[in-house]
Amino acid sequence: MITKKRAKKSISKSKKVKKKVKQVRVRSTKKKIDLVFKNLMLFAILTLVSFLLYKFANQSLFRNLFLLLVIVLGFVGVAFLIVLLALLILKFMKK
């Protein structure tokens, strides 16, 4: 059986360009900390309300819905807690 030989494509190599990377300093300002704290409190309250509604709901549809809300809002609250701790660590390291 005869096989066809494929022509090799010429690959042109471009010059490597080094990009200048600017180092951005993350500043832990009072406004950022207050905003994260307010959001953390908001999601903590929403999680607590959803948990209470989960406990007092009678129908399985509402129980499942409120359980899902508790899980999602809890994860978002934990994310804000991690951000708050990171900002506080940056604040204390700056001093």
MARKOLDO-372137 format. One record per atom (N, C-alpha, C, O): residue in three letters; atom name; x, y, z. Coordinates in nm, 3 decimals, m for minus. Each point is the difference from the previous one (the first is absolute). Example, Ala and Ser with C-alpha at 12.3 -4.5 7.8 and 13.67 -1.06 7.14 Angstrom:
<pts>
ALA, N, 1.319, m0.569, 0.780;
ALA, CA, m0.089, 0.119, 0.000;
ALA, C, 0.090, 0.120, 0.000;
ALA, O, 0.104, m0.002, 0.066;
SER, N, m0.139, 0.107, m0.138;
SER, CA, 0.082, 0.119, 0.006;
SER, C, m0.077, 0.109, 0.073;
SER, O, 0.051, 0.111, 0.017;
</pts>
This chain:
<pts>
MET, N, 0.081, m0.116, 0.000;
MET, CA, m0.081, 0.116, 0.000;
MET, C, 0.086, 0.124, 0.000;
MET, O, 0.100, 0.007, 0.072;
ILE, N, m0.137, 0.087, m0.150;
ILE, CA, 0.079, 0.124, m0.012;
ILE, C, m0.058, 0.103, 0.097;
ILE, O, m0.120, 0.026, 0.003;
THR, N, 0.211, 0.031, 0.077;
THR, CA, m0.044, 0.104, 0.093;
THR, C, 0.048, 0.135, m0.050;
THR, O, 0.109, 0.012, m0.055;
LYS, N, m0.190, 0.085, 0.074;
LYS, CA, 0.036, 0.135, m0.042;
LYS, C, 0.085, 0.065, 0.108;
LYS, O, m0.026, m0.014, 0.119;
LYS, N, 0.126, 0.083, m0.163;
LYS, CA, 0.083, 0.073, 0.094;
LYS, C, m0.055, 0.142, 0.010;
LYS, O, m0.029, 0.065, m0.101;
ARG, N, 0.017, m0.021, 0.220;
ARG, CA, m0.051, 0.136, 0.023;
ARG, C, 0.115, 0.098, 0.000;
ARG, O, 0.109, m0.027, 0.052;
ALA, N, m0.137, 0.140, m0.112;
ALA, CA, 0.101, 0.106, 0.000;
ALA, C, 0.004, 0.064, 0.138;
ALA, O, m0.105, 0.027, 0.059;
LYS, N, 0.222, m0.001, m0.009;
LYS, CA, 0.014, 0.062, 0.130;
LYS, C, m0.028, 0.149, m0.013;
LYS, O, 0.051, 0.067, m0.089;
LYS, N, m0.132, m0.017, 0.179;
LYS, CA, m0.032, 0.142, 0.001;
LYS, C, 0.115, 0.074, 0.067;
LYS, O, 0.056, m0.046, 0.100;
SER, N, m0.023, 0.159, m0.156;
SER, CA, 0.106, 0.079, 0.061;
SER, C, m0.061, 0.079, 0.115;
SER, O, m0.098, 0.072, m0.016;
ILE, N, 0.159, m0.087, 0.128;
ILE, CA, m0.047, 0.069, 0.120;
ILE, C, 0.094, 0.115, 0.027;
ILE, O, 0.120, m0.019, 0.022;
SER, N, m0.176, 0.139, m0.023;
SER, CA, 0.083, 0.116, 0.028;
SER, C, m0.010, 0.030, 0.148;
SER, O, m0.109, 0.012, 0.056;
LYS, N, 0.222, m0.001, 0.007;
LYS, CA, 0.004, 0.027, 0.143;
LYS, C, 0.006, 0.150, 0.020;
LYS, O, 0.087, 0.069, m0.055;
SER, N, m0.177, m0.019, 0.134;
SER, CA, 0.001, 0.142, 0.030;
SER, C, 0.095, 0.027, 0.116;
SER, O, 0.033, m0.090, 0.078;
LYS, N, 0.009, 0.211, m0.070;
LYS, CA, 0.090, 0.037, 0.108;
LYS, C, m0.075, m0.001, 0.131;
LYS, O, m0.116, 0.040, 0.009;
LYS, N, 0.184, m0.086, 0.091;
LYS, CA, m0.062, m0.002, 0.132;
LYS, C, 0.005, 0.141, 0.057;
LYS, O, 0.105, 0.064, 0.007;
VAL, N, m0.220, m0.019, 0.034;
VAL, CA, m0.011, 0.134, 0.056;
VAL, C, m0.025, m0.013, 0.149;
VAL, O, m0.095, m0.065, 0.043;
LYS, N, 0.180, 0.127, 0.033;
LYS, CA, m0.017, m0.003, 0.144;
LYS, C, m0.089, 0.117, 0.039;
LYS, O, 0.027, 0.116, m0.033;
LYS, N, m0.132, m0.148, 0.103;
LYS, CA, m0.092, 0.103, 0.046;
LYS, C, 0.046, 0.050, 0.135;
LYS, O, 0.043, m0.077, 0.087;
LYS, N, m0.054, 0.205, m0.071;
LYS, CA, 0.034, 0.059, 0.128;
LYS, C, m0.119, m0.019, 0.094;
LYS, O, m0.112, 0.039, m0.030;
VAL, N, 0.140, m0.097, 0.143;
VAL, CA, m0.104, m0.027, 0.097;
VAL, C, 0.013, 0.102, 0.112;
VAL, O, 0.104, 0.012, 0.065;
LYS, N, m0.212, 0.060, m0.045;
LYS, CA, 0.000, 0.097, 0.109;
LYS, C, m0.049, m0.069, 0.126;
LYS, O, m0.101, m0.069, 0.000;
GLN, N, 0.173, 0.089, 0.106;
GLN, CA, m0.042, m0.058, 0.126;
GLN, C, m0.097, 0.097, 0.067;
GLN, O, 0.032, 0.116, 0.026;
VAL, N, m0.149, m0.167, m0.001;
VAL, CA, m0.103, 0.081, 0.062;
VAL, C, m0.005, m0.032, 0.148;
VAL, O, m0.010, m0.117, 0.038;
ARG, N, 0.016, 0.217, 0.042;
ARG, CA, m0.007, m0.020, 0.143;
ARG, C, m0.146, m0.001, 0.041;
ARG, O, m0.076, 0.090, m0.036;
VAL, N, 0.039, m0.188, 0.111;
VAL, CA, m0.137, m0.008, 0.050;
VAL, C, m0.005, 0.082, 0.129;
VAL, O, 0.073, m0.026, 0.095;
ARG, N, m0.161, 0.122, m0.096;
ARG, CA, m0.011, 0.086, 0.117;
ARG, C, m0.122, m0.039, 0.081;
ARG, O, m0.109, m0.020, m0.054;
SER, N, 0.129, 0.009, 0.179;
SER, CA, m0.109, m0.034, 0.091;
SER, C, m0.053, 0.130, 0.059;
SER, O, 0.046, 0.043, 0.106;
THR, N, m0.141, 0.018, m0.173;
THR, CA, m0.052, 0.126, 0.048;
THR, C, m0.120, m0.024, 0.090;
THR, O, m0.058, m0.108, 0.003;
LYS, N, 0.022, 0.211, 0.069;
LYS, CA, m0.114, m0.007, 0.092;
LYS, C, m0.129, m0.023, m0.078;
LYS, O, m0.089, m0.070, 0.048;
LYS, N, 0.077, 0.130, m0.168;
LYS, CA, m0.122, m0.015, m0.081;
LYS, C, m0.018, m0.146, m0.042;
LYS, O, m0.112, m0.053, 0.006;
LYS, N, 0.220, m0.012, m0.048;
LYS, CA, m0.009, m0.140, m0.042;
LYS, C, m0.039, m0.090, 0.116;
LYS, O, m0.084, m0.090, m0.015;
ILE, N, 0.144, 0.114, 0.129;
ILE, CA, m0.030, m0.083, 0.117;
ILE, C, m0.145, 0.019, 0.042;
ILE, O, m0.068, m0.096, 0.033;
ASP, N, 0.021, 0.222, m0.034;
ASP, CA, m0.140, 0.025, 0.036;
ASP, C, m0.096, m0.065, m0.098;
ASP, O, m0.102, m0.056, 0.041;
LEU, N, 0.132, 0.063, m0.170;
LEU, CA, m0.086, m0.059, m0.101;
LEU, C, m0.007, m0.152, 0.014;
LEU, O, m0.108, m0.059, m0.008;
VAL, N, 0.223, m0.004, 0.029;
VAL, CA, 0.003, m0.146, 0.018;
VAL, C, m0.073, m0.039, 0.128;
VAL, O, m0.071, m0.101, 0.003;
PHE, N, 0.087, 0.180, 0.103;
PHE, CA, m0.068, m0.032, 0.126;
PHE, C, m0.151, 0.013, m0.014;
PHE, O, m0.075, m0.084, 0.052;
LYS, N, 0.028, 0.188, m0.122;
LYS, CA, m0.144, 0.016, m0.022;
LYS, C, m0.057, m0.116, m0.083;
LYS, O, m0.107, m0.051, 0.030;
ASN, N, 0.179, 0.011, m0.132;
ASN, CA, m0.045, m0.112, m0.082;
ASN, C, 0.002, m0.131, 0.079;
ASN, O, m0.089, m0.084, m0.016;
LEU, N, 0.188, 0.067, 0.101;
LEU, CA, 0.006, m0.119, 0.085;
LEU, C, m0.120, m0.006, 0.094;
LEU, O, m0.061, m0.106, 0.016;
MET, N, 0.028, 0.219, 0.046;
MET, CA, m0.116, 0.005, 0.090;
MET, C, m0.130, m0.025, m0.076;
MET, O, m0.089, m0.068, 0.050;
LEU, N, 0.078, 0.124, m0.171;
LEU, CA, m0.120, m0.020, m0.081;
LEU, C, m0.020, m0.148, m0.031;
LEU, O, m0.110, m0.053, 0.015;
PHE, N, 0.216, m0.014, m0.059;
PHE, CA, m0.013, m0.141, m0.036;
PHE, C, m0.017, m0.088, 0.124;
PHE, O, m0.062, m0.106, m0.007;
ALA, N, 0.117, 0.148, 0.120;
ALA, CA, m0.022, m0.075, 0.123;
ALA, C, m0.147, 0.008, 0.041;
ALA, O, m0.060, m0.100, 0.041;
ILE, N, 0.001, 0.219, m0.052;
ILE, CA, m0.142, 0.016, 0.034;
ILE, C, m0.088, m0.078, m0.097;
ILE, O, m0.095, m0.066, 0.041;
LEU, N, 0.127, 0.074, m0.171;
LEU, CA, m0.078, m0.074, m0.100;
LEU, C, 0.010, m0.151, 0.023;
LEU, O, m0.098, m0.073, m0.018;
THR, N, 0.215, 0.026, 0.055;
THR, CA, 0.018, m0.142, 0.028;
THR, C, m0.081, m0.041, 0.122;
THR, O, m0.063, m0.106, 0.000;
LEU, N, 0.064, 0.189, 0.103;
LEU, CA, m0.076, m0.031, 0.121;
LEU, C, m0.150, m0.002, m0.029;
LEU, O, m0.070, m0.089, 0.048;
VAL, N, 0.020, 0.186, m0.124;
VAL, CA, m0.142, 0.004, m0.035;
VAL, C, m0.038, m0.123, m0.082;
VAL, O, m0.104, m0.062, 0.023;
SER, N, 0.188, 0.027, m0.120;
SER, CA, m0.028, m0.118, m0.082;
SER, C, 0.000, m0.127, 0.084;
SER, O, m0.080, m0.091, m0.023;
PHE, N, 0.171, 0.084, 0.121;
PHE, CA, 0.005, m0.118, 0.087;
PHE, C, m0.126, m0.010, 0.086;
PHE, O, m0.054, m0.109, 0.019;
LEU, N, 0.009, 0.223, 0.033;
LEU, CA, m0.123, m0.001, 0.079;
LEU, C, m0.120, m0.039, m0.084;
LEU, O, m0.087, m0.075, 0.045;
LEU, N, 0.080, 0.125, m0.168;
LEU, CA, m0.109, m0.038, m0.088;
LEU, C, 0.008, m0.148, m0.038;
LEU, O, m0.102, m0.066, m0.019;
TYR, N, 0.224, 0.016, 0.007;
TYR, CA, 0.019, m0.144, m0.027;
TYR, C, m0.054, m0.084, 0.115;
TYR, O, m0.065, m0.102, m0.023;
LYS, N, 0.090, 0.146, 0.146;
LYS, CA, m0.044, m0.077, 0.117;
LYS, C, m0.153, 0.000, 0.014;
LYS, O, m0.058, m0.099, 0.043;
PHE, N, m0.006, 0.211, m0.080;
PHE, CA, m0.144, 0.012, 0.022;
PHE, C, m0.083, m0.031, m0.123;
PHE, O, m0.123, 0.006, 0.007;
ALA, N, 0.184, m0.037, m0.119;
ALA, CA, m0.076, m0.033, m0.121;
ALA, C, m0.056, m0.142, 0.012;
ALA, O, 0.065, m0.090, 0.052;
ASN, N, m0.187, 0.074, m0.102;
ASN, CA, m0.065, m0.130, 0.009;
ASN, C, 0.010, m0.080, m0.130;
ASN, O, 0.016, m0.122, 0.003;
GLN, N, m0.025, 0.190, m0.114;
GLN, CA, 0.002, m0.070, m0.129;
GLN, C, 0.144, m0.031, m0.039;
GLN, O, 0.092, 0.076, 0.029;
SER, N, m0.075, m0.189, m0.094;
SER, CA, 0.135, m0.042, m0.036;
SER, C, 0.062, 0.091, m0.106;
SER, O, 0.122, 0.018, m0.002;
LEU, N, m0.204, 0.041, m0.084;
LEU, CA, 0.053, 0.092, m0.101;
LEU, C, 0.065, 0.121, 0.066;
LEU, O, 0.110, 0.040, m0.037;
PHE, N, m0.179, 0.019, 0.134;
PHE, CA, 0.054, 0.116, 0.069;
PHE, C, 0.120, m0.037, 0.087;
PHE, O, 0.096, 0.076, 0.011;
ARG, N, m0.102, m0.193, 0.049;
ARG, CA, 0.115, m0.044, 0.081;
ARG, C, 0.125, m0.015, m0.087;
ARG, O, 0.109, 0.041, 0.039;
ASN, N, m0.126, m0.101, m0.156;
ASN, CA, 0.114, m0.017, m0.090;
ASN, C, 0.050, 0.134, m0.052;
ASN, O, 0.121, 0.022, m0.013;
LEU, N, m0.214, 0.069, m0.017;
LEU, CA, 0.039, 0.132, m0.050;
LEU, C, 0.078, 0.077, 0.104;
LEU, O, 0.104, 0.059, m0.030;
PHE, N, m0.155, m0.058, 0.155;
PHE, CA, 0.069, 0.074, 0.106;
PHE, C, 0.132, m0.066, 0.039;
PHE, O, 0.094, 0.069, 0.039;
LEU, N, m0.087, m0.201, m0.049;
LEU, CA, 0.128, m0.068, 0.027;
LEU, C, 0.104, 0.040, m0.105;
LEU, O, 0.116, 0.024, 0.032;
LEU, N, m0.160, m0.018, m0.157;
LEU, CA, 0.091, 0.044, m0.106;
LEU, C, 0.045, 0.143, 0.022;
LEU, O, 0.117, 0.034, m0.021;
LEU, N, m0.210, 0.052, 0.063;
LEU, CA, 0.036, 0.139, 0.029;
LEU, C, 0.099, 0.008, 0.116;
LEU, O, 0.094, 0.080, m0.004;
VAL, N, m0.113, m0.161, 0.106;
VAL, CA, 0.093, 0.000, 0.114;
VAL, C, 0.140, m0.040, m0.045;
VAL, O, 0.098, 0.061, 0.041;
ILE, N, m0.090, m0.161, m0.126;
ILE, CA, 0.132, m0.047, m0.046;
ILE, C, 0.068, 0.107, m0.086;
ILE, O, 0.118, 0.029, 0.021;
VAL, N, m0.190, 0.028, m0.116;
VAL, CA, 0.061, 0.099, m0.091;
VAL, C, 0.038, 0.127, 0.077;
VAL, O, 0.111, 0.050, m0.013;
LEU, N, m0.203, 0.001, 0.093;
LEU, CA, 0.029, 0.122, 0.076;
LEU, C, 0.111, m0.024, 0.102;
LEU, O, 0.078, 0.090, 0.029;
GLY, N, m0.072, m0.209, 0.026;
GLY, CA, 0.108, m0.032, 0.094;
GLY, C, 0.136, 0.002, m0.067;
GLY, O, 0.097, 0.050, 0.057;
PHE, N, m0.089, m0.106, m0.178;
PHE, CA, 0.128, 0.003, m0.072;
PHE, C, 0.041, 0.143, m0.036;
PHE, O, 0.117, 0.035, 0.009;
VAL, N, m0.213, 0.046, m0.048;
VAL, CA, 0.032, 0.141, m0.032;
VAL, C, 0.045, 0.073, 0.127;
VAL, O, 0.093, 0.081, m0.003;
GLY, N, m0.159, m0.110, 0.113;
GLY, CA, 0.041, 0.060, 0.127;
GLY, C, 0.140, m0.041, 0.042;
GLY, O, 0.078, 0.083, 0.049;
VAL, N, m0.044, m0.209, m0.069;
VAL, CA, 0.135, m0.047, 0.032;
VAL, C, 0.103, 0.068, m0.092;
VAL, O, 0.111, 0.032, 0.043;
ALA, N, m0.148, m0.010, m0.168;
ALA, CA, 0.091, 0.070, m0.092;
ALA, C, 0.026, 0.143, 0.048;
ALA, O, 0.113, 0.047, m0.003;
PHE, N, m0.219, 0.022, 0.048;
PHE, CA, 0.020, 0.135, 0.053;
PHE, C, 0.081, m0.003, 0.129;
PHE, O, 0.077, 0.093, 0.025;
LEU, N, m0.091, m0.195, 0.055;
LEU, CA, 0.080, m0.013, 0.122;
LEU, C, 0.148, m0.016, m0.035;
LEU, O, 0.086, 0.059, 0.066;
ILE, N, m0.056, m0.139, m0.167;
ILE, CA, 0.139, m0.019, m0.042;
ILE, C, 0.058, 0.131, m0.053;
ILE, O, 0.115, 0.034, 0.030;
VAL, N, m0.194, 0.040, m0.108;
VAL, CA, 0.047, 0.129, m0.052;
VAL, C, 0.023, 0.098, 0.114;
VAL, O, 0.099, 0.073, 0.000;
LEU, N, m0.189, m0.071, 0.096;
LEU, CA, 0.017, 0.089, 0.116;
LEU, C, 0.127, m0.033, 0.077;
LEU, O, 0.074, 0.089, 0.038;
LEU, N, m0.050, m0.217, m0.016;
LEU, CA, 0.123, m0.039, 0.071;
LEU, C, 0.125, 0.038, m0.079;
LEU, O, 0.099, 0.043, 0.058;
ALA, N, m0.104, m0.058, m0.190;
ALA, CA, 0.115, 0.038, m0.082;
ALA, C, 0.025, 0.150, 0.007;
ALA, O, 0.114, 0.044, 0.010;
LEU, N, m0.220, 0.035, m0.015;
LEU, CA, 0.016, 0.146, 0.009;
LEU, C, 0.052, 0.042, 0.137;
LEU, O, 0.082, 0.092, 0.010;
LEU, N, m0.129, m0.158, 0.094;
LEU, CA, 0.051, 0.034, 0.134;
LEU, C, 0.146, m0.039, 0.016;
LEU, O, 0.077, 0.072, 0.064;
ILE, N, m0.038, m0.185, m0.121;
ILE, CA, 0.141, m0.039, 0.005;
ILE, C, 0.086, 0.101, m0.075;
ILE, O, 0.107, 0.038, 0.047;
LEU, N, m0.154, 0.006, m0.164;
LEU, CA, 0.076, 0.101, m0.076;
LEU, C, 0.010, 0.131, 0.079;
LEU, O, 0.103, 0.067, m0.002;
LYS, N, m0.210, m0.033, 0.071;
LYS, CA, m0.001, 0.125, 0.078;
LYS, C, 0.104, m0.007, 0.112;
LYS, O, 0.074, 0.095, 0.023;
PHE, N, m0.069, m0.209, 0.048;
PHE, CA, 0.093, m0.012, 0.111;
PHE, C, 0.144, m0.020, m0.047;
PHE, O, 0.094, 0.035, 0.072;
MET, N, m0.075, m0.090, m0.190;
MET, CA, 0.137, m0.017, m0.050;
MET, C, 0.057, 0.134, m0.048;
MET, O, 0.121, 0.020, m0.001;
LYS, N, m0.210, 0.070, m0.039;
LYS, CA, 0.046, 0.130, m0.049;
LYS, C, 0.061, 0.084, 0.113;
LYS, O, 0.089, 0.082, m0.023;
LYS, N, m0.140, m0.103, 0.144;
LYS, CA, 0.048, 0.081, 0.112;
LYS, C, 0.134, m0.044, 0.049;
LYS, O, 0.054, 0.058, 0.094;
</pts>
